[in-house]
Amino acid sequence: MPLFRRAKKAGPDAGGGSGASPVPPWCAWFGPADWHAFEALLNDVFLDGNKSGPPMRFGEQRHLSLAAEGEPGAPLDLAEIAELVRALPHANWRSATVSFLNQKQRLADRRRELERAGFAEVRNLLMPRLVTVDAVGEGHGLSVALTGELAVVVVIHVGGDLSAPVPPDQFRSWRVDEAEVWAAAMANLEAAPVSLQYNEDVNPLVNVEGEGGYTSTHLLRAADLVDRPAPHGILAMVPFHGHLMLWAVEGPELHTCVIAYGPLVRKMWEDAPEEYRLSSRLLWIGEDGIESVGVEPAPPGSDEPGVITGSARFVELLSAFRPPDGHRG
């Protein structure tokens, strides 16, 4: 019996024509020969040697569903396997891939088990997770919007980088107050290890790296991570999952930093794969919460400066500082 059922029917050839490379963009480092070997590997592993049907054609079908026979599927990103085998000899590809898929399946089984668990069983596994507003759906029992682009949901940490949202039915079955769930999740986030790196500025940018896929979510504890006074709030950049940079606002350089960092965040957001994107705008964390700020560029060819946008409170703060001499904006 195959270890993994066929998840999708064959898709169109990713080559795009007789002269185009057959290698899809999500594993562009493969040459054509490596890509064909990789495709043969996936057929061998997914079909477990069953040659009765036509081979699966992957091409642009990067996202599949992994499942044992008769079980609900778990999402599988083929780019993860491609990255896994990238530096390995071809002879080691199959064993590494089977080990990876078996671990994925164990985590999927664990996820289904936790989706039936009570509050006491999962309390220490609850975590907040930063997502886009568009990613919040009916399967999320607890969510809060932060900005027009960002929201936070409560998830159960399953293992590795895998988490599962707390669905409404499970939350209702716990019979606990929503505030208690959020408090447990935030306590777990605050206990999670992070590493901090600083640039060489007098008031440095802080680069935050967390574990388990929660790096960007540490935005919620920015005040604890910026190890210096921030009398006028904190600027933050979370253009995509896995990235978080913080900067304490101490004075007039706020004007310069918004002009510099606003377009930078937008560029990083645009360059990120769509499924990893978070906020296209710079964030300001003040006493009243988190808001998005930024710079609306002047029309092409105009001599006018760009316009800094934000709430009335942020613009008032910015106006209180005199821009550096000779700076337009």
C-alpha positions as CSV (number, residue, x, y, z in Angstrom):
1,M,0.0,0.0,0.0
2,P,1.4,3.4,-0.8
3,L,2.8,5.4,2.1
4,F,1.2,8.5,0.8
5,R,-1.9,8.8,-1.4
6,R,-1.9,10.8,-4.7
7,A,-2.7,14.2,-3.5
8,K,-3.5,16.0,-6.8
9,K,-4.0,15.2,-10.4
10,A,-1.4,16.0,-12.9
11,G,-1.0,19.7,-13.6
12,P,0.2,21.5,-16.8
13,D,3.8,21.2,-17.7
14,A,5.8,24.0,-16.0
15,G,8.1,24.4,-18.9
16,G,5.9,27.0,-20.7
17,G,7.1,26.0,-24.1
18,S,9.7,24.0,-26.0
19,G,12.5,26.5,-25.3
20,A,11.7,27.2,-21.6
21,S,13.4,25.6,-18.6
22,P,11.3,22.8,-17.1
23,V,12.5,23.9,-13.6
24,P,9.8,25.7,-11.6
25,P,10.7,29.0,-9.8
26,W,10.3,27.5,-6.3
27,C,13.5,25.4,-6.8
28,A,15.3,27.5,-9.4
29,W,18.7,26.3,-8.2
30,F,18.1,22.9,-9.8
31,G,19.4,22.4,-13.4
32,P,17.1,20.5,-15.7
33,A,18.8,17.1,-14.9
34,D,18.4,17.7,-11.2
35,W,14.8,18.7,-11.6
36,H,14.0,15.5,-13.5
37,A,15.8,13.5,-10.8
38,F,13.8,15.4,-8.1
39,E,10.5,14.7,-9.9
40,A,11.4,11.0,-10.2
41,L,12.2,11.0,-6.5
42,L,8.8,12.5,-5.6
43,N,7.0,9.9,-7.8
44,D,8.9,7.1,-6.2
45,V,8.2,8.3,-2.7
46,F,4.6,9.3,-3.1
47,L,3.6,6.3,-5.1
48,D,5.8,3.9,-3.2
49,G,6.8,2.0,-6.3
50,N,3.3,1.7,-7.6
51,K,3.7,2.0,-11.4
52,S,0.1,1.1,-12.3
53,G,-1.0,4.7,-13.0
54,P,0.6,7.6,-14.9
55,P,3.5,9.4,-13.2
56,M,2.6,12.6,-11.3
57,R,3.6,15.8,-13.0
58,F,4.5,18.4,-10.4
59,G,5.7,21.5,-12.3
60,E,4.0,24.5,-10.7
61,Q,2.1,22.3,-8.2
62,R,4.2,23.2,-5.3
63,H,1.6,22.8,-2.6
64,L,0.1,19.3,-2.1
65,S,-1.7,17.4,0.6
66,L,0.1,14.6,2.5
67,A,-1.9,11.8,4.0
68,A,-1.9,8.1,4.8
69,E,-4.8,6.1,3.2
70,G,-8.1,7.1,4.7
71,E,-6.8,10.0,6.7
72,P,-7.4,13.7,6.2
73,G,-4.5,15.5,4.5
74,A,-1.9,17.8,5.9
75,P,-0.4,20.6,3.8
76,L,2.9,19.9,2.1
77,D,5.2,22.4,0.4
78,L,7.5,20.7,-2.1
79,A,9.9,23.6,-1.8
80,E,10.8,22.3,1.7
81,I,11.9,19.0,0.2
82,A,13.8,20.7,-2.6
83,E,15.6,22.8,0.0
84,L,16.3,19.7,2.1
85,V,18.0,17.7,-0.6
86,R,19.7,20.7,-2.3
87,A,23.1,20.1,-0.8
88,L,22.9,16.3,-0.6
89,P,24.3,13.7,-3.0
90,H,21.5,12.2,-5.1
91,A,22.1,8.8,-3.4
92,N,20.9,10.4,-0.1
93,W,17.8,12.1,-1.5
94,R,15.3,9.3,-0.9
95,S,16.3,8.5,2.7
96,A,16.2,12.2,3.6
97,T,12.9,12.8,2.0
98,V,11.2,9.7,3.6
99,S,12.5,10.8,7.0
100,F,11.1,14.3,6.4
101,L,7.7,13.1,5.3
102,N,7.4,10.6,8.2
103,Q,8.1,13.5,10.6
104,K,5.5,15.6,8.8
105,Q,3.0,12.7,9.2
106,R,3.8,12.3,12.9
107,L,3.2,16.0,13.4
108,A,-0.1,15.8,11.5
109,D,-1.2,13.0,13.7
110,R,-0.2,15.0,16.8
111,R,-2.1,18.0,15.4
112,R,-5.3,16.0,15.1
113,E,-4.9,14.7,18.7
114,L,-4.4,18.3,20.0
115,E,-7.5,19.5,18.2
116,R,-9.5,17.3,20.5
117,A,-7.6,18.3,23.7
118,G,-9.0,20.3,26.6
119,F,-7.6,23.6,27.8
120,A,-5.5,22.2,30.6
121,E,-3.8,19.8,28.1
122,V,-2.8,22.5,25.7
123,R,-2.4,25.6,27.9
124,N,1.4,25.4,27.8
125,L,1.3,24.9,24.0
126,L,-0.9,28.0,23.2
127,M,0.8,30.8,21.3
128,P,-0.2,34.0,19.5
129,R,0.7,34.1,15.8
130,L,1.0,37.2,13.7
131,V,-0.9,36.8,10.4
132,T,-2.4,38.9,7.7
133,V,-6.0,40.0,8.1
134,D,-7.0,38.1,5.0
135,A,-5.6,34.9,6.5
136,V,-8.1,34.9,9.4
137,G,-11.0,32.6,8.6
138,E,-13.8,30.5,10.1
139,G,-11.2,28.1,11.5
140,H,-9.8,30.7,13.9
141,G,-11.7,30.8,17.2
142,L,-9.7,33.7,18.6
143,S,-8.4,36.6,16.6
144,V,-7.7,40.3,17.0
145,A,-7.0,42.9,14.3
146,L,-3.9,45.0,14.8
147,T,-3.7,47.2,11.7
148,G,-5.4,47.2,8.3
149,E,-3.0,44.4,7.2
150,L,-2.2,42.5,10.4
151,A,-4.0,40.4,12.9
152,V,-3.1,38.0,15.7
153,V,-4.6,34.6,16.2
154,V,-4.2,32.0,18.9
155,V,-2.7,28.7,17.8
156,I,-1.6,25.4,19.4
157,H,2.1,24.7,18.9
158,V,2.3,21.2,17.5
159,G,6.0,20.8,17.1
160,G,8.9,22.1,14.9
161,D,7.5,25.0,12.9
162,L,4.0,23.5,12.8
163,S,1.0,25.0,14.6
164,A,-2.7,24.7,14.4
165,P,-5.4,27.4,14.9
166,V,-7.7,27.0,17.8
167,P,-11.1,26.5,16.1
168,P,-14.3,28.0,17.5
169,D,-15.7,24.6,18.6
170,Q,-12.6,23.7,20.5
171,F,-12.5,27.1,22.2
172,R,-16.2,26.8,23.2
173,S,-15.6,23.3,24.6
174,W,-13.0,24.7,27.0
175,R,-15.6,26.8,28.8
176,V,-12.9,29.4,29.8
177,D,-12.9,33.1,29.3
178,E,-11.2,34.4,26.1
179,A,-8.9,36.7,28.2
180,E,-7.6,33.6,30.0
181,V,-6.7,32.0,26.7
182,W,-4.9,35.1,25.4
183,A,-3.1,35.5,28.7
184,A,-1.8,31.9,28.5
185,A,-0.7,32.4,24.9
186,M,1.2,35.6,25.7
187,A,2.9,34.1,28.7
188,N,4.2,31.3,26.5
189,L,5.4,33.8,23.9
190,E,7.2,35.8,26.6
191,A,8.9,32.6,27.8
192,A,10.0,31.6,24.3
193,P,13.8,32.1,23.6
194,V,14.9,34.8,21.2
195,S,18.3,36.1,20.0
196,L,18.9,39.8,19.4
197,Q,21.4,41.3,17.1
198,Y,22.3,45.1,16.9
199,N,23.8,47.2,14.2
200,E,26.6,49.7,15.2
201,D,24.5,52.8,15.5
202,V,24.4,54.7,18.8
203,N,20.6,54.0,18.8
204,P,20.8,50.6,17.1
205,L,18.3,48.7,15.0
206,V,17.4,45.4,16.8
207,N,17.1,42.3,14.7
208,V,15.0,39.7,16.5
209,E,15.1,36.0,15.8
210,G,12.8,33.5,17.5
211,E,12.1,29.8,17.3
212,G,9.2,27.7,16.0
213,G,8.2,30.2,13.3
214,Y,7.2,32.9,15.8
215,T,10.0,35.5,15.0
216,S,7.5,38.1,13.6
217,T,5.0,37.4,16.4
218,H,7.6,38.8,18.9
219,L,6.4,42.2,17.7
220,L,3.8,41.8,20.5
221,R,6.5,42.1,23.1
222,A,8.6,44.7,21.4
223,A,8.9,46.9,24.5
224,D,10.6,44.1,26.4
225,L,13.0,43.4,23.5
226,V,14.2,47.0,22.9
227,D,16.7,47.2,25.8
228,R,16.8,51.0,26.0
229,P,14.3,53.8,26.7
230,A,11.8,54.4,24.0
231,P,10.1,57.7,25.1
232,H,8.3,58.2,21.8
233,G,7.4,54.6,21.0
234,I,9.1,52.0,18.8
235,L,9.3,51.6,15.0
236,A,9.0,48.0,13.7
237,M,9.4,46.2,10.4
238,V,7.6,42.9,9.8
239,P,7.5,42.7,5.9
240,F,7.3,38.9,5.9
241,H,7.2,35.9,8.2
242,G,10.5,35.3,9.9
243,H,11.6,38.9,10.0
244,L,11.4,41.5,12.8
245,M,13.4,44.6,13.3
246,L,12.8,47.2,16.1
247,W,14.0,50.7,16.7
248,A,13.5,52.9,19.8
249,V,12.2,56.4,19.0
250,E,14.3,58.8,21.0
251,G,13.9,62.1,19.2
252,P,14.1,64.1,15.9
253,E,15.7,61.3,14.0
254,L,12.2,59.7,13.8
255,H,11.6,61.9,10.7
256,T,14.7,60.6,8.9
257,C,14.0,57.0,9.9
258,V,10.4,57.0,8.6
259,I,11.5,58.3,5.3
260,A,14.4,55.7,5.1
261,Y,12.6,52.7,6.5
262,G,9.1,53.1,5.0
263,P,10.2,52.5,1.4
264,L,12.6,49.8,2.5
265,V,9.7,47.8,4.2
266,R,7.6,48.2,1.1
267,K,10.5,46.8,-1.1
268,M,11.1,43.9,1.2
269,W,7.4,43.1,1.3
270,E,7.2,43.2,-2.6
271,D,10.2,40.9,-2.9
272,A,8.9,38.3,-0.5
273,P,6.9,35.3,-1.8
274,E,3.2,36.2,-1.6
275,E,2.4,33.5,1.0
276,Y,5.1,34.9,3.4
277,R,4.1,38.5,3.2
278,L,2.9,40.4,6.3
279,S,3.0,44.2,6.5
280,S,3.9,46.4,3.6
281,R,4.1,49.4,5.9
282,L,6.3,50.5,8.7
283,L,4.7,50.1,12.2
284,W,4.8,52.4,15.1
285,I,4.1,51.0,18.6
286,G,2.9,53.7,21.0
287,E,0.9,53.8,24.2
288,D,-2.4,53.2,22.4
289,G,-1.2,50.1,20.5
290,I,0.2,49.4,17.0
291,E,-0.5,51.4,13.9
292,S,0.9,51.5,10.4
293,V,2.8,54.6,9.2
294,G,4.8,55.3,6.0
295,V,5.7,57.5,3.2
296,E,3.5,58.2,0.2
297,P,6.0,59.0,-2.6
298,A,5.5,62.1,-4.7
299,P,4.4,61.5,-8.4
300,P,7.3,60.6,-10.7
301,G,9.1,63.8,-11.9
302,S,7.7,65.9,-9.1
303,D,10.0,68.1,-7.1
304,E,7.7,67.8,-4.1
305,P,8.7,65.6,-1.2
306,G,6.8,62.5,-0.2
307,V,4.1,62.7,2.4
308,I,4.4,60.9,5.7
309,T,1.2,59.2,6.8
310,G,-0.1,58.0,10.1
311,S,-2.6,58.7,12.8
312,A,-3.2,62.2,14.1
313,R,-1.2,61.3,17.2
314,F,1.8,60.1,15.2
315,V,1.8,63.1,12.9
316,E,1.6,65.4,15.9
317,L,4.6,63.7,17.4
318,L,6.5,63.9,14.1
319,S,5.6,67.6,13.8
320,A,7.1,68.3,17.2
321,F,10.5,67.3,15.9
322,R,12.4,69.6,13.6
323,P,13.8,67.7,10.6
324,P,17.5,67.7,10.2
325,D,19.0,70.8,8.5
326,G,18.9,70.7,4.8
327,H,16.5,67.8,4.7
328,R,13.3,68.1,2.6
329,G,10.2,66.3,3.6
